[in-house]
Amino acid sequence: MNDKVFTKPIKKQFEFDEEVAAVFDDMLERSVPFYKESQKITEFFALKNLKEDGVLYDLGCSTGTLLLNIHRKLELKAALIGLDNSEAMLARAKRKCEAYGADVTLCSADILEYAYKKADVFISNYTLQFIRPLVREELVKKIASSLNEAGVFIFSEKVISHQPTLNKELIECYYDFKKEQGYSEYEIIQKREALENVLVPYSEEENIQMAKNAGFSHCEVIFRWANFATFIAIK
């Protein structure tokens, strides 16, 4: 189903409701540059680090596509757990998993409060940026403390530059990408306004420093296009 959410005037801030959930897969592929490529990299490192009888969490699992892709390639016994606080997203994820007979656990949960088991892998795709900065590092600390030794946290985020001219040009570059995907100037402006103060991105350096402050021994970017980046943090 094609994303037409912002072809009409916005009446509220952005939220992951039924309207967004219905078009979310299309929205991701048309709004996130090289989305499939970043997901393939995420899958690769997740599978490399997931151990026999281990646990993998996908925080903000949305419609469950990534978990399904990991499940298809999984060659050992492990628990795949997706968490989301959007019932609309989870409903679609559950239907997908049932259709493919995938052994994936999906939970309606607040990722800040959830009681995590010890895990080998945590994944977060464009989720941290929706967590208020005041508690974002606390969540990353919780993730670090829930990981087994040498466990990994793979996360993708929209990023900013603190160099004003460069940041402006990164945004322009991204808007050109969205226009190439068929979004109108009106839709781009509408979505930007809906996301104001809802999506709060950090710079690449701030994300890496946050991971180190939370207890990770190493963190670096493994994929980047303009103002979109995928990181891996190693405990």
C-alpha positions in Angstrom: 0.0 0.0 0.0 1.4 3.4 -1.0 2.3 6.1 1.5 -0.2 9.0 1.1 -0.3 10.0 4.8 1.0 13.5 4.2 -0.9 14.4 1.1 -3.5 16.1 3.3 -3.1 18.7 6.0 -1.7 17.4 9.3 -3.8 17.7 12.4 -1.5 16.2 15.0 2.1 15.3 15.6 3.5 12.1 14.0 2.6 8.9 15.7 2.7 5.2 14.7 -1.1 4.8 14.5 -3.2 2.6 12.2 -2.9 5.0 9.2 0.9 5.0 9.4 1.1 1.2 10.1 -0.9 0.5 7.0 1.7 2.1 4.7 4.8 1.7 6.9 6.8 -0.7 4.7 6.4 1.6 1.7 7.1 4.7 3.8 10.4 3.1 5.0 11.7 2.1 1.6 10.8 5.5 0.1 11.9 7.6 3.1 15.1 6.0 4.2 17.9 6.0 1.6 19.4 2.5 1.0 17.0 1.0 3.6 17.3 -2.6 2.2 21.1 -2.4 2.2 21.3 -1.1 5.8 19.0 -3.9 6.8 21.1 -6.5 5.1 24.1 -5.3 7.0 22.1 -5.4 10.3 21.0 -9.0 9.5 24.6 -10.0 8.8 26.0 -8.8 12.1 23.0 -10.0 14.0 23.4 -13.5 12.7 27.2 -13.5 13.2 26.8 -12.6 16.9 23.7 -14.7 17.8 24.7 -17.8 19.7 23.0 -21.2 20.1 20.1 -20.8 22.6 20.8 -17.1 22.6 18.4 -14.1 22.5 17.9 -11.3 20.1 15.7 -8.3 20.7 14.4 -5.9 18.0 13.3 -2.7 19.8 10.6 -0.9 17.9 10.1 -4.0 15.6 7.2 -2.3 13.7 5.8 -4.7 11.1 8.3 -7.4 11.8 10.1 -7.5 8.5 13.6 -7.6 9.9 12.8 -10.4 12.4 11.3 -12.4 9.6 14.4 -12.0 7.4 16.7 -13.0 10.3 14.4 -16.0 11.0 14.7 -17.2 7.4 18.5 -17.3 7.6 18.8 -18.6 11.2 20.8 -21.8 11.3 20.7 -22.4 15.1 18.1 -22.4 17.9 17.6 -18.9 19.3 14.8 -16.6 20.6 13.8 -13.7 18.4 11.8 -11.1 20.3 10.2 -8.0 18.9 9.0 -5.2 21.1 6.8 -2.3 20.0 4.3 0.0 21.7 2.1 0.4 18.6 -0.7 -2.1 18.5 -1.3 -1.3 14.9 2.3 -2.2 14.0 2.2 -5.4 16.1 -1.0 -6.6 14.5 0.7 -6.5 11.1 3.8 -8.1 12.4 1.8 -11.0 13.9 -0.1 -11.5 10.6 3.2 -11.7 8.7 4.8 -14.2 11.2 1.7 -16.4 11.1 1.6 -16.3 7.3 5.3 -17.5 7.2 5.0 -19.8 10.2 7.9 -17.9 11.8 8.8 -18.7 15.4 9.0 -15.0 16.6 7.8 -13.6 19.8 6.1 -10.2 19.5 5.3 -8.1 22.6 3.4 -4.9 23.3 5.9 -3.2 25.6 7.5 0.0 26.7 11.2 -0.6 25.8 12.3 1.7 28.7 10.5 -0.4 31.3 10.7 -3.9 29.8 12.5 -6.6 31.9 15.1 -7.9 29.4 16.7 -11.4 29.5 20.4 -11.7 28.9 20.9 -11.4 25.2 23.5 -11.7 22.5 22.0 -9.0 20.2 19.9 -5.9 20.4 18.7 -4.1 17.3 17.0 -0.7 17.1 16.1 0.7 13.7 15.3 4.4 13.8 13.8 4.0 17.3 16.3 5.8 19.6 15.6 9.1 17.8 12.0 8.9 19.1 13.2 8.5 22.8 13.4 11.7 24.7 17.0 12.8 25.1 16.7 12.9 28.9 16.2 9.2 29.1 17.8 8.0 25.8 21.2 7.2 27.4 19.5 5.4 30.3 17.9 3.1 27.7 21.2 2.4 26.1 22.7 1.7 29.5 19.9 -0.8 30.1 20.7 -2.4 26.8 24.4 -2.7 27.6 23.7 -4.2 31.0 21.4 -6.8 29.4 23.9 -8.0 26.8 26.2 -10.9 27.3 29.9 -10.2 27.2 31.0 -9.2 23.7 27.3 -8.9 22.7 26.3 -6.3 20.2 23.8 -3.5 19.8 23.1 -2.6 16.1 21.2 0.6 15.7 20.2 2.9 12.8 19.5 6.6 13.2 18.9 9.8 11.3 21.9 12.0 12.2 22.7 15.7 12.1 25.9 17.7 11.6 26.8 20.5 14.0 28.4 22.4 11.1 25.5 24.6 10.0 26.2 24.7 6.3 26.9 21.0 6.0 23.8 20.2 8.0 21.6 22.3 5.7 23.1 20.6 2.7 22.6 17.2 4.1 18.9 18.0 4.6 18.7 19.3 1.0 20.3 16.2 -0.3 17.8 14.1 1.6 14.8 16.1 0.4 16.1 15.6 -3.2 16.1 11.8 -2.5 12.5 11.9 -1.3 11.4 13.9 -4.4 13.0 11.2 -6.5 10.9 8.6 -4.6 7.7 10.4 -5.7 7.1 12.6 -2.6 5.8 16.1 -3.3 7.2 19.3 -1.7 3.9 19.5 0.2 4.2 16.0 1.6 7.9 16.6 2.6 6.9 19.8 4.5 3.9 18.2 6.1 5.9 15.3 7.4 8.7 17.6 8.7 6.2 19.6 10.7 4.5 16.5 12.1 7.9 15.2 13.3 9.0 18.5 14.9 10.0 17.8 18.5 9.0 14.1 18.1 12.1 12.9 16.2 15.2 14.4 17.9 18.4 13.2 16.1 22.0 13.2 17.4 25.2 13.6 15.5 27.3 10.6 14.6 29.8 11.6 17.3 27.0 12.0 19.9 25.6 8.6 19.2 29.0 7.0 19.5 29.8 8.9 22.8 26.4 7.9 24.2 27.2 4.2 23.5 30.6 4.5 25.2 29.0 6.4 28.2 26.5 3.5 28.5 29.3 0.9 28.9 30.1 -0.3 25.4 33.8 -0.8 24.7 33.6 0.2 21.1 31.1 1.8 18.7 31.4 2.8 15.1 29.4 3.4 11.9 29.1 0.5 9.5 26.9 2.2 6.9 26.1 5.8 6.2 24.3 7.8 3.5 24.3 11.6 4.1 22.2 12.0 7.3 21.3 8.3 7.8 23.7 6.0 9.7 23.9 2.4 11.0 26.1 1.8 14.1 27.4 -1.2 15.8 28.3 -1.1 19.5 30.2 -3.9 21.1 30.1 -4.7 24.8 
